[in-house]
């Protein structure tokens, strides 16, 4: 099976930006907040951050799909027509 998805390059001292960070900063923001919740004992906010993270990922997927396939809608042609 061929993987058609772009990988997300790791960040480091030498590589301080990648396509995900450039276009979708909120993914990193909400993932970081979510990962910090247990350490700062803010479990009440964790659910908010989960939802925000999921929305951010959903936005990435929608935008990348739109870029890949455009705004065209699916049209099903009848076999007899």
HTML snippet that shows the backbone in 3Dmol.js (N, CA, C, O; Angstrom):
<script src="https://3Dmol.org/build/3Dmol-min.js"></script>
<div id="view" style="width:600px;height:400px;position:relative"></div>
<script>
const pdb = `
ATOM      1  N   UNK A   1       0.844  -1.177   0.000  1.00  0.00           N
ATOM      2  CA  UNK A   1       0.000   0.000   0.000  1.00  0.00           C
ATOM      3  C   UNK A   1       0.888   1.238   0.000  1.00  0.00           C
ATOM      4  O   UNK A   1       1.867   1.304   0.744  1.00  0.00           O
ATOM      5  N   UNK A   2       0.555   2.204  -0.820  1.00  0.00           N
ATOM      6  CA  UNK A   2       1.340   3.428  -0.952  1.00  0.00           C
ATOM      7  C   UNK A   2       0.790   4.479   0.001  1.00  0.00           C
ATOM      8  O   UNK A   2      -0.420   4.702   0.062  1.00  0.00           O
ATOM      9  N   UNK A   3       1.675   5.118   0.737  1.00  0.00           N
ATOM     10  CA  UNK A   3       1.283   6.192   1.641  1.00  0.00           C
ATOM     11  C   UNK A   3       1.337   7.511   0.870  1.00  0.00           C
ATOM     12  O   UNK A   3       2.410   7.944   0.451  1.00  0.00           O
ATOM     13  N   UNK A   4       0.177   8.150   0.682  1.00  0.00           N
ATOM     14  CA  UNK A   4       0.100   9.398  -0.068  1.00  0.00           C
ATOM     15  C   UNK A   4       0.134  10.638   0.819  1.00  0.00           C
ATOM     16  O   UNK A   4      -0.070  11.752   0.338  1.00  0.00           O
ATOM     17  N   UNK A   5       0.387  10.450   2.091  1.00  0.00           N
ATOM     18  CA  UNK A   5       0.378  11.566   3.021  1.00  0.00           C
ATOM     19  C   UNK A   5       1.797  12.049   3.283  1.00  0.00           C
ATOM     20  O   UNK A   5       2.736  11.259   3.379  1.00  0.00           O
ATOM     21  N   UNK A   6       1.927  13.357   3.396  1.00  0.00           N
ATOM     22  CA  UNK A   6       3.228  13.943   3.705  1.00  0.00           C
ATOM     23  C   UNK A   6       3.533  13.722   5.183  1.00  0.00           C
ATOM     24  O   UNK A   6       2.654  13.852   6.034  1.00  0.00           O
ATOM     25  N   UNK A   7       4.763  13.392   5.474  1.00  0.00           N
ATOM     26  CA  UNK A   7       5.145  13.262   6.867  1.00  0.00           C
ATOM     27  C   UNK A   7       5.430  14.648   7.422  1.00  0.00           C
ATOM     28  O   UNK A   7       5.644  15.605   6.677  1.00  0.00           O
ATOM     29  N   UNK A   8       5.427  14.732   8.724  1.00  0.00           N
ATOM     30  CA  UNK A   8       5.709  15.995   9.380  1.00  0.00           C
ATOM     31  C   UNK A   8       7.153  15.937   9.868  1.00  0.00           C
ATOM     32  O   UNK A   8       7.470  15.175  10.781  1.00  0.00           O
ATOM     33  N   UNK A   9       8.032  16.742   9.264  1.00  0.00           N
ATOM     34  CA  UNK A   9       9.428  16.731   9.689  1.00  0.00           C
ATOM     35  C   UNK A   9       9.566  17.144  11.154  1.00  0.00           C
ATOM     36  O   UNK A   9       8.882  18.057  11.616  1.00  0.00           O
ATOM     37  N   UNK A  10      10.435  16.479  11.860  1.00  0.00           N
ATOM     38  CA  UNK A  10      10.677  16.799  13.270  1.00  0.00           C
ATOM     39  C   UNK A  10      11.313  18.168  13.399  1.00  0.00           C
ATOM     40  O   UNK A  10      12.051  18.618  12.523  1.00  0.00           O
ATOM     41  N   UNK A  11      11.012  18.813  14.503  1.00  0.00           N
ATOM     42  CA  UNK A  11      11.636  20.095  14.804  1.00  0.00           C
ATOM     43  C   UNK A  11      12.892  19.858  15.627  1.00  0.00           C
ATOM     44  O   UNK A  11      12.970  18.895  16.391  1.00  0.00           O
ATOM     45  N   UNK A  12      13.871  20.734  15.469  1.00  0.00           N
ATOM     46  CA  UNK A  12      15.130  20.633  16.213  1.00  0.00           C
ATOM     47  C   UNK A  12      15.761  22.015  16.277  1.00  0.00           C
ATOM     48  O   UNK A  12      15.172  22.991  15.812  1.00  0.00           O
ATOM     49  N   UNK A  13      16.945  22.103  16.846  1.00  0.00           N
ATOM     50  CA  UNK A  13      17.655  23.380  16.873  1.00  0.00           C
ATOM     51  C   UNK A  13      17.959  23.866  15.457  1.00  0.00           C
ATOM     52  O   UNK A  13      17.943  25.067  15.187  1.00  0.00           O
ATOM     53  N   UNK A  14      18.232  22.931  14.564  1.00  0.00           N
ATOM     54  CA  UNK A  14      18.561  23.286  13.183  1.00  0.00           C
ATOM     55  C   UNK A  14      17.323  23.487  12.312  1.00  0.00           C
ATOM     56  O   UNK A  14      17.335  24.303  11.390  1.00  0.00           O
ATOM     57  N   UNK A  15      16.260  22.746  12.602  1.00  0.00           N
ATOM     58  CA  UNK A  15      15.012  22.829  11.832  1.00  0.00           C
ATOM     59  C   UNK A  15      13.933  23.356  12.774  1.00  0.00           C
ATOM     60  O   UNK A  15      13.373  22.604  13.571  1.00  0.00           O
ATOM     61  N   UNK A  16      13.651  24.636  12.677  1.00  0.00           N
ATOM     62  CA  UNK A  16      12.732  25.266  13.627  1.00  0.00           C
ATOM     63  C   UNK A  16      11.345  25.506  13.058  1.00  0.00           C
ATOM     64  O   UNK A  16      10.500  26.123  13.708  1.00  0.00           O
ATOM     65  N   UNK A  17      11.108  25.021  11.848  1.00  0.00           N
ATOM     66  CA  UNK A  17       9.798  25.185  11.240  1.00  0.00           C
ATOM     67  C   UNK A  17       9.565  24.061  10.235  1.00  0.00           C
ATOM     68  O   UNK A  17      10.499  23.579   9.594  1.00  0.00           O
ATOM     69  N   UNK A  18       8.294  23.649  10.110  1.00  0.00           N
ATOM     70  CA  UNK A  18       7.905  22.682   9.091  1.00  0.00           C
ATOM     71  C   UNK A  18       6.564  23.116   8.518  1.00  0.00           C
ATOM     72  O   UNK A  18       5.995  24.111   8.966  1.00  0.00           O
ATOM     73  N   UNK A  19       6.057  22.394   7.546  1.00  0.00           N
ATOM     74  CA  UNK A  19       4.822  22.804   6.877  1.00  0.00           C
ATOM     75  C   UNK A  19       3.633  22.855   7.829  1.00  0.00           C
ATOM     76  O   UNK A  19       2.768  23.720   7.690  1.00  0.00           O
ATOM     77  N   UNK A  20       3.577  21.941   8.791  1.00  0.00           N
ATOM     78  CA  UNK A  20       2.454  21.919   9.724  1.00  0.00           C
ATOM     79  C   UNK A  20       2.495  23.141  10.638  1.00  0.00           C
ATOM     80  O   UNK A  20       1.470  23.786  10.857  1.00  0.00           O
ATOM     81  N   UNK A  21       3.644  23.453  11.157  1.00  0.00           N
ATOM     82  CA  UNK A  21       3.789  24.612  12.027  1.00  0.00           C
ATOM     83  C   UNK A  21       3.524  25.905  11.265  1.00  0.00           C
ATOM     84  O   UNK A  21       2.917  26.828  11.808  1.00  0.00           O
ATOM     85  N   UNK A  22       3.966  25.980  10.025  1.00  0.00           N
ATOM     86  CA  UNK A  22       3.774  27.185   9.216  1.00  0.00           C
ATOM     87  C   UNK A  22       2.307  27.447   8.907  1.00  0.00           C
ATOM     88  O   UNK A  22       1.836  28.581   8.993  1.00  0.00           O
ATOM     89  N   UNK A  23       1.591  26.389   8.545  1.00  0.00           N
ATOM     90  CA  UNK A  23       0.209  26.556   8.093  1.00  0.00           C
ATOM     91  C   UNK A  23      -0.830  26.367   9.190  1.00  0.00           C
ATOM     92  O   UNK A  23      -1.906  26.962   9.138  1.00  0.00           O
ATOM     93  N   UNK A  24      -0.512  25.541  10.180  1.00  0.00           N
ATOM     94  CA  UNK A  24      -1.509  25.157  11.178  1.00  0.00           C
ATOM     95  C   UNK A  24      -0.918  25.195  12.584  1.00  0.00           C
ATOM     96  O   UNK A  24      -0.829  24.170  13.259  1.00  0.00           O
ATOM     97  N   UNK A  25      -0.526  26.363  13.008  1.00  0.00           N
ATOM     98  CA  UNK A  25       0.092  26.547  14.320  1.00  0.00           C
ATOM     99  C   UNK A  25      -0.794  26.023  15.451  1.00  0.00           C
ATOM    100  O   UNK A  25      -0.293  25.520  16.456  1.00  0.00           O
ATOM    101  N   UNK A  26      -2.113  26.142  15.281  1.00  0.00           N
ATOM    102  CA  UNK A  26      -3.030  25.736  16.346  1.00  0.00           C
ATOM    103  C   UNK A  26      -2.931  24.248  16.671  1.00  0.00           C
ATOM    104  O   UNK A  26      -3.245  23.846  17.791  1.00  0.00           O
ATOM    105  N   UNK A  27      -2.504  23.427  15.724  1.00  0.00           N
ATOM    106  CA  UNK A  27      -2.336  21.994  16.011  1.00  0.00           C
ATOM    107  C   UNK A  27      -1.260  21.822  17.084  1.00  0.00           C
ATOM    108  O   UNK A  27      -1.454  21.083  18.049  1.00  0.00           O
ATOM    109  N   UNK A  28      -0.137  22.497  16.915  1.00  0.00           N
ATOM    110  CA  UNK A  28       0.927  22.436  17.920  1.00  0.00           C
ATOM    111  C   UNK A  28       0.481  23.052  19.241  1.00  0.00           C
ATOM    112  O   UNK A  28       0.779  22.513  20.307  1.00  0.00           O
ATOM    113  N   UNK A  29      -0.228  24.170  19.179  1.00  0.00           N
ATOM    114  CA  UNK A  29      -0.684  24.840  20.392  1.00  0.00           C
ATOM    115  C   UNK A  29      -1.559  23.924  21.232  1.00  0.00           C
ATOM    116  O   UNK A  29      -1.290  23.719  22.415  1.00  0.00           O
ATOM    117  N   UNK A  30      -2.608  23.370  20.627  1.00  0.00           N
ATOM    118  CA  UNK A  30      -3.540  22.547  21.399  1.00  0.00           C
ATOM    119  C   UNK A  30      -2.937  21.206  21.799  1.00  0.00           C
ATOM    120  O   UNK A  30      -3.276  20.677  22.858  1.00  0.00           O
ATOM    121  N   UNK A  31      -2.064  20.650  20.989  1.00  0.00           N
ATOM    122  CA  UNK A  31      -1.388  19.408  21.382  1.00  0.00           C
ATOM    123  C   UNK A  31      -0.488  19.660  22.591  1.00  0.00           C
ATOM    124  O   UNK A  31      -0.424  18.837  23.504  1.00  0.00           O
ATOM    125  N   UNK A  32       0.201  20.788  22.593  1.00  0.00           N
ATOM    126  CA  UNK A  32       1.071  21.128  23.718  1.00  0.00           C
ATOM    127  C   UNK A  32       0.254  21.367  24.982  1.00  0.00           C
ATOM    128  O   UNK A  32       0.608  20.878  26.054  1.00  0.00           O
ATOM    129  N   UNK A  33      -0.833  22.115  24.858  1.00  0.00           N
ATOM    130  CA  UNK A  33      -1.690  22.348  26.025  1.00  0.00           C
ATOM    131  C   UNK A  33      -2.246  21.033  26.561  1.00  0.00           C
ATOM    132  O   UNK A  33      -2.279  20.817  27.772  1.00  0.00           O
ATOM    133  N   UNK A  34      -2.676  20.168  25.675  1.00  0.00           N
ATOM    134  CA  UNK A  34      -3.215  18.875  26.083  1.00  0.00           C
ATOM    135  C   UNK A  34      -2.170  18.040  26.811  1.00  0.00           C
ATOM    136  O   UNK A  34      -2.462  17.434  27.842  1.00  0.00           O
ATOM    137  N   UNK A  35      -0.959  18.009  26.276  1.00  0.00           N
ATOM    138  CA  UNK A  35       0.109  17.236  26.915  1.00  0.00           C
ATOM    139  C   UNK A  35       0.539  17.836  28.248  1.00  0.00           C
ATOM    140  O   UNK A  35       1.056  17.122  29.107  1.00  0.00           O
ATOM    141  N   UNK A  36       0.332  19.131  28.430  1.00  0.00           N
ATOM    142  CA  UNK A  36       0.744  19.785  29.676  1.00  0.00           C
ATOM    143  C   UNK A  36      -0.257  19.586  30.805  1.00  0.00           C
ATOM    144  O   UNK A  36       0.109  19.728  31.971  1.00  0.00           O
ATOM    145  N   UNK A  37      -1.496  19.264  30.496  1.00  0.00           N
ATOM    146  CA  UNK A  37      -2.563  19.189  31.497  1.00  0.00           C
ATOM    147  C   UNK A  37      -2.215  18.330  32.720  1.00  0.00           C
ATOM    148  O   UNK A  37      -2.420  18.789  33.844  1.00  0.00           O
ATOM    149  N   UNK A  38      -1.705  17.121  32.555  1.00  0.00           N
ATOM    150  CA  UNK A  38      -1.398  16.320  33.753  1.00  0.00           C
ATOM    151  C   UNK A  38      -0.287  16.935  34.619  1.00  0.00           C
ATOM    152  O   UNK A  38      -0.279  16.760  35.838  1.00  0.00           O
ATOM    153  N   UNK A  39       0.626  17.638  33.997  1.00  0.00           N
ATOM    154  CA  UNK A  39       1.754  18.198  34.744  1.00  0.00           C
ATOM    155  C   UNK A  39       1.377  19.456  35.511  1.00  0.00           C
ATOM    156  O   UNK A  39       1.936  19.736  36.571  1.00  0.00           O
ATOM    157  N   UNK A  40       0.423  20.215  34.971  1.00  0.00           N
ATOM    158  CA  UNK A  40       0.021  21.446  35.663  1.00  0.00           C
ATOM    159  C   UNK A  40      -1.264  21.239  36.456  1.00  0.00           C
ATOM    160  O   UNK A  40      -1.842  22.188  36.986  1.00  0.00           O
ATOM    161  N   UNK A  41      -1.697  19.996  36.528  1.00  0.00           N
ATOM    162  CA  UNK A  41      -2.883  19.606  37.297  1.00  0.00           C
ATOM    163  C   UNK A  41      -4.127  20.398  36.880  1.00  0.00           C
ATOM    164  O   UNK A  41      -4.903  20.852  37.721  1.00  0.00           O
ATOM    165  N   UNK A  42      -4.296  20.552  35.569  1.00  0.00           N
ATOM    166  CA  UNK A  42      -5.450  21.274  35.040  1.00  0.00           C
ATOM    167  C   UNK A  42      -6.302  20.315  34.216  1.00  0.00           C
ATOM    168  O   UNK A  42      -6.567  20.549  33.037  1.00  0.00           O
ATOM    169  N   UNK A  43      -6.725  19.231  34.862  1.00  0.00           N
ATOM    170  CA  UNK A  43      -7.491  18.202  34.162  1.00  0.00           C
ATOM    171  C   UNK A  43      -8.838  18.716  33.660  1.00  0.00           C
ATOM    172  O   UNK A  43      -9.374  18.193  32.683  1.00  0.00           O
ATOM    173  N   UNK A  44      -9.382  19.720  34.309  1.00  0.00           N
ATOM    174  CA  UNK A  44     -10.672  20.258  33.874  1.00  0.00           C
ATOM    175  C   UNK A  44     -10.569  20.870  32.476  1.00  0.00           C
ATOM    176  O   UNK A  44     -11.523  20.800  31.702  1.00  0.00           O
ATOM    177  N   UNK A  45      -9.444  21.456  32.151  1.00  0.00           N
ATOM    178  CA  UNK A  45      -9.264  22.077  30.839  1.00  0.00           C
ATOM    179  C   UNK A  45      -8.881  21.067  29.764  1.00  0.00           C
ATOM    180  O   UNK A  45      -8.972  21.369  28.574  1.00  0.00           O
ATOM    181  N   UNK A  46      -8.460  19.893  30.160  1.00  0.00           N
ATOM    182  CA  UNK A  46      -7.991  18.894  29.192  1.00  0.00           C
ATOM    183  C   UNK A  46      -9.054  18.569  28.151  1.00  0.00           C
ATOM    184  O   UNK A  46      -8.734  18.427  26.971  1.00  0.00           O
ATOM    185  N   UNK A  47     -10.304  18.449  28.563  1.00  0.00           N
ATOM    186  CA  UNK A  47     -11.369  18.121  27.612  1.00  0.00           C
ATOM    187  C   UNK A  47     -11.542  19.244  26.588  1.00  0.00           C
ATOM    188  O   UNK A  47     -11.785  18.981  25.410  1.00  0.00           O
ATOM    189  N   UNK A  48     -11.418  20.480  27.032  1.00  0.00           N
ATOM    190  CA  UNK A  48     -11.490  21.618  26.120  1.00  0.00           C
ATOM    191  C   UNK A  48     -10.370  21.536  25.097  1.00  0.00           C
ATOM    192  O   UNK A  48     -10.589  21.779  23.910  1.00  0.00           O
ATOM    193  N   UNK A  49      -9.179  21.195  25.549  1.00  0.00           N
ATOM    194  CA  UNK A  49      -8.022  21.119  24.661  1.00  0.00           C
ATOM    195  C   UNK A  49      -8.126  19.924  23.715  1.00  0.00           C
ATOM    196  O   UNK A  49      -7.677  20.001  22.571  1.00  0.00           O
ATOM    197  N   UNK A  50      -8.718  18.816  24.184  1.00  0.00           N
ATOM    198  CA  UNK A  50      -8.938  17.663  23.305  1.00  0.00           C
ATOM    199  C   UNK A  50      -9.833  18.074  22.140  1.00  0.00           C
ATOM    200  O   UNK A  50      -9.540  17.774  20.983  1.00  0.00           O
ATOM    201  N   UNK A  51     -10.917  18.756  22.458  1.00  0.00           N
ATOM    202  CA  UNK A  51     -11.855  19.168  21.411  1.00  0.00           C
ATOM    203  C   UNK A  51     -11.203  20.175  20.457  1.00  0.00           C
ATOM    204  O   UNK A  51     -11.388  20.091  19.243  1.00  0.00           O
ATOM    205  N   UNK A  52     -10.449  21.115  21.002  1.00  0.00           N
ATOM    206  CA  UNK A  52      -9.777  22.107  20.162  1.00  0.00           C
ATOM    207  C   UNK A  52      -8.744  21.426  19.263  1.00  0.00           C
ATOM    208  O   UNK A  52      -8.618  21.774  18.088  1.00  0.00           O
ATOM    209  N   UNK A  53      -8.007  20.458  19.810  1.00  0.00           N
ATOM    210  CA  UNK A  53      -7.011  19.717  19.030  1.00  0.00           C
ATOM    211  C   UNK A  53      -7.690  18.935  17.909  1.00  0.00           C
ATOM    212  O   UNK A  53      -7.232  18.958  16.766  1.00  0.00           O
ATOM    213  N   UNK A  54      -8.779  18.244  18.233  1.00  0.00           N
ATOM    214  CA  UNK A  54      -9.502  17.476  17.217  1.00  0.00           C
ATOM    215  C   UNK A  54     -10.054  18.385  16.116  1.00  0.00           C
ATOM    216  O   UNK A  54     -10.029  18.026  14.939  1.00  0.00           O
ATOM    217  N   UNK A  55     -10.549  19.558  16.502  1.00  0.00           N
ATOM    218  CA  UNK A  55     -11.028  20.517  15.501  1.00  0.00           C
ATOM    219  C   UNK A  55      -9.887  21.001  14.616  1.00  0.00           C
ATOM    220  O   UNK A  55     -10.053  21.144  13.404  1.00  0.00           O
ATOM    221  N   UNK A  56      -8.734  21.254  15.218  1.00  0.00           N
ATOM    222  CA  UNK A  56      -7.570  21.714  14.448  1.00  0.00           C
ATOM    223  C   UNK A  56      -7.122  20.641  13.459  1.00  0.00           C
ATOM    224  O   UNK A  56      -6.821  20.950  12.306  1.00  0.00           O
ATOM    225  N   UNK A  57      -7.078  19.396  13.897  1.00  0.00           N
ATOM    226  CA  UNK A  57      -6.707  18.289  13.011  1.00  0.00           C
ATOM    227  C   UNK A  57      -7.744  18.145  11.897  1.00  0.00           C
ATOM    228  O   UNK A  57      -7.390  17.909  10.742  1.00  0.00           O
ATOM    229  N   UNK A  58      -9.021  18.288  12.244  1.00  0.00           N
ATOM    230  CA  UNK A  58     -10.075  18.232  11.241  1.00  0.00           C
ATOM    231  C   UNK A  58      -9.909  19.318  10.182  1.00  0.00           C
ATOM    232  O   UNK A  58     -10.124  19.080   8.993  1.00  0.00           O
ATOM    233  N   UNK A  59      -9.526  20.508  10.626  1.00  0.00           N
ATOM    234  CA  UNK A  59      -9.277  21.612   9.698  1.00  0.00           C
ATOM    235  C   UNK A  59      -8.126  21.278   8.762  1.00  0.00           C
ATOM    236  O   UNK A  59      -8.208  21.530   7.560  1.00  0.00           O
ATOM    237  N   UNK A  60      -7.059  20.715   9.301  1.00  0.00           N
ATOM    238  CA  UNK A  60      -5.915  20.317   8.477  1.00  0.00           C
ATOM    239  C   UNK A  60      -6.377  19.326   7.412  1.00  0.00           C
ATOM    240  O   UNK A  60      -6.064  19.479   6.231  1.00  0.00           O
ATOM    241  N   UNK A  61      -7.112  18.326   7.836  1.00  0.00           N
ATOM    242  CA  UNK A  61      -7.556  17.294   6.895  1.00  0.00           C
ATOM    243  C   UNK A  61      -8.464  17.881   5.819  1.00  0.00           C
ATOM    244  O   UNK A  61      -8.327  17.542   4.643  1.00  0.00           O
ATOM    245  N   UNK A  62      -9.386  18.755   6.208  1.00  0.00           N
ATOM    246  CA  UNK A  62     -10.290  19.371   5.232  1.00  0.00           C
ATOM    247  C   UNK A  62      -9.530  20.245   4.241  1.00  0.00           C
ATOM    248  O   UNK A  62      -9.762  20.171   3.034  1.00  0.00           O
ATOM    249  N   UNK A  63      -8.629  21.068   4.749  1.00  0.00           N
ATOM    250  CA  UNK A  63      -7.884  21.969   3.877  1.00  0.00           C
ATOM    251  C   UNK A  63      -6.955  21.207   2.930  1.00  0.00           C
ATOM    252  O   UNK A  63      -6.835  21.553   1.754  1.00  0.00           O
ATOM    253  N   UNK A  64      -6.305  20.176   3.448  1.00  0.00           N
ATOM    254  CA  UNK A  64      -5.399  19.397   2.612  1.00  0.00           C
ATOM    255  C   UNK A  64      -6.180  18.603   1.562  1.00  0.00           C
ATOM    256  O   UNK A  64      -5.723  18.454   0.429  1.00  0.00           O
ATOM    257  N   UNK A  65      -7.357  18.096   1.938  1.00  0.00           N
ATOM    258  CA  UNK A  65      -8.200  17.385   0.969  1.00  0.00           C
ATOM    259  C   UNK A  65      -8.709  18.352  -0.099  1.00  0.00           C
ATOM    260  O   UNK A  65      -8.741  18.018  -1.283  1.00  0.00           O
ATOM    261  N   UNK A  66      -9.104  19.540   0.323  1.00  0.00           N
ATOM    262  CA  UNK A  66      -9.566  20.551  -0.626  1.00  0.00           C
ATOM    263  C   UNK A  66      -8.448  20.930  -1.589  1.00  0.00           C
ATOM    264  O   UNK A  66      -8.680  21.099  -2.786  1.00  0.00           O
ATOM    265  N   UNK A  67      -7.243  21.063  -1.064  1.00  0.00           N
ATOM    266  CA  UNK A  67      -6.100  21.396  -1.917  1.00  0.00           C
ATOM    267  C   UNK A  67      -5.816  20.268  -2.899  1.00  0.00           C
ATOM    268  O   UNK A  67      -5.456  20.509  -4.051  1.00  0.00           O
ATOM    269  N   UNK A  68      -5.979  19.057  -2.440  1.00  0.00           N
ATOM    270  CA  UNK A  68      -5.676  17.892  -3.274  1.00  0.00           C
ATOM    271  C   UNK A  68      -6.735  17.644  -4.346  1.00  0.00           C
ATOM    272  O   UNK A  68      -6.412  17.325  -5.491  1.00  0.00           O
ATOM    273  N   UNK A  69      -8.016  17.796  -3.957  1.00  0.00           N
ATOM    274  CA  UNK A  69      -9.102  17.442  -4.862  1.00  0.00           C
ATOM    275  C   UNK A  69      -9.917  18.635  -5.349  1.00  0.00           C
ATOM    276  O   UNK A  69     -10.741  18.478  -6.249  1.00  0.00           O
ATOM    277  N   UNK A  70      -9.714  19.809  -4.788  1.00  0.00           N
ATOM    278  CA  UNK A  70     -10.476  20.995  -5.182  1.00  0.00           C
ATOM    279  C   UNK A  70     -11.850  21.025  -4.539  1.00  0.00           C
ATOM    280  O   UNK A  70     -12.140  20.251  -3.627  1.00  0.00           O
ATOM    281  N   UNK A  71     -12.686  21.922  -5.021  1.00  0.00           N
ATOM    282  CA  UNK A  71     -14.034  22.101  -4.475  1.00  0.00           C
ATOM    283  C   UNK A  71     -15.096  21.288  -5.201  1.00  0.00           C
ATOM    284  O   UNK A  71     -16.285  21.419  -4.911  1.00  0.00           O
ATOM    285  N   UNK A  72     -14.681  20.463  -6.128  1.00  0.00           N
ATOM    286  CA  UNK A  72     -15.642  19.710  -6.927  1.00  0.00           C
ATOM    287  C   UNK A  72     -16.490  18.806  -6.052  1.00  0.00           C
ATOM    288  O   UNK A  72     -16.005  18.211  -5.090  1.00  0.00           O
ATOM    289  N   UNK A  73     -17.762  18.713  -6.401  1.00  0.00           N
ATOM    290  CA  UNK A  73     -18.641  17.793  -5.706  1.00  0.00           C
ATOM    291  C   UNK A  73     -18.721  16.479  -6.474  1.00  0.00           C
ATOM    292  O   UNK A  73     -18.520  16.441  -7.688  1.00  0.00           O
ATOM    293  N   UNK A  74     -19.007  15.441  -5.775  1.00  0.00           N
ATOM    294  CA  UNK A  74     -19.113  14.125  -6.389  1.00  0.00           C
ATOM    295  C   UNK A  74     -20.424  14.035  -7.154  1.00  0.00           C
ATOM    296  O   UNK A  74     -21.486  14.351  -6.616  1.00  0.00           O
ATOM    297  N   UNK A  75     -20.351  13.607  -8.398  1.00  0.00           N
ATOM    298  CA  UNK A  75     -21.523  13.425  -9.238  1.00  0.00           C
ATOM    299  C   UNK A  75     -21.586  11.959  -9.640  1.00  0.00           C
ATOM    300  O   UNK A  75     -20.636  11.408 -10.196  1.00  0.00           O
ATOM    301  N   UNK A  76     -22.718  11.343  -9.348  1.00  0.00           N
ATOM    302  CA  UNK A  76     -22.889   9.938  -9.682  1.00  0.00           C
ATOM    303  C   UNK A  76     -23.761   9.857 -10.929  1.00  0.00           C
ATOM    304  O   UNK A  76     -24.899  10.326 -10.943  1.00  0.00           O
ATOM    305  N   UNK A  77     -23.211   9.262 -11.958  1.00  0.00           N
ATOM    306  CA  UNK A  77     -23.961   9.116 -13.206  1.00  0.00           C
ATOM    307  C   UNK A  77     -24.719   7.796 -13.178  1.00  0.00           C
ATOM    308  O   UNK A  77     -24.238   6.782 -12.673  1.00  0.00           O
ATOM    309  N   UNK A  78     -25.886   7.848 -13.722  1.00  0.00           N
ATOM    310  CA  UNK A  78     -26.697   6.628 -13.809  1.00  0.00           C
ATOM    311  C   UNK A  78     -26.136   5.737 -14.888  1.00  0.00           C
ATOM    312  O   UNK A  78     -25.661   6.229 -15.912  1.00  0.00           O
ATOM    313  N   UNK A  79     -26.180   4.467 -14.687  1.00  0.00           N
ATOM    314  CA  UNK A  79     -25.654   3.491 -15.646  1.00  0.00           C
ATOM    315  C   UNK A  79     -26.451   3.510 -16.948  1.00  0.00           C
ATOM    316  O   UNK A  79     -25.900   3.229 -18.013  1.00  0.00           O
ATOM    317  N   UNK A  80     -27.740   3.838 -16.873  1.00  0.00           N
ATOM    318  CA  UNK A  80     -28.571   3.822 -18.081  1.00  0.00           C
ATOM    319  C   UNK A  80     -28.647   5.189 -18.756  1.00  0.00           C
ATOM    320  O   UNK A  80     -29.356   5.331 -19.752  1.00  0.00           O
ATOM    321  N   UNK A  81     -27.960   6.170 -18.264  1.00  0.00           N
ATOM    322  CA  UNK A  81     -28.102   7.504 -18.852  1.00  0.00           C
ATOM    323  C   UNK A  81     -26.809   8.059 -19.210  1.00  0.00           C
ATOM    324  O   UNK A  81     -26.738   9.178 -19.719  1.00  0.00           O
TER     325      UNK A  81
END
`;
const viewer = $3Dmol.createViewer("view");
viewer.addModel(pdb, "pdb");
viewer.setStyle({}, {cartoon: {color: "spectrum"}});
viewer.zoomTo();
viewer.render();
</script>
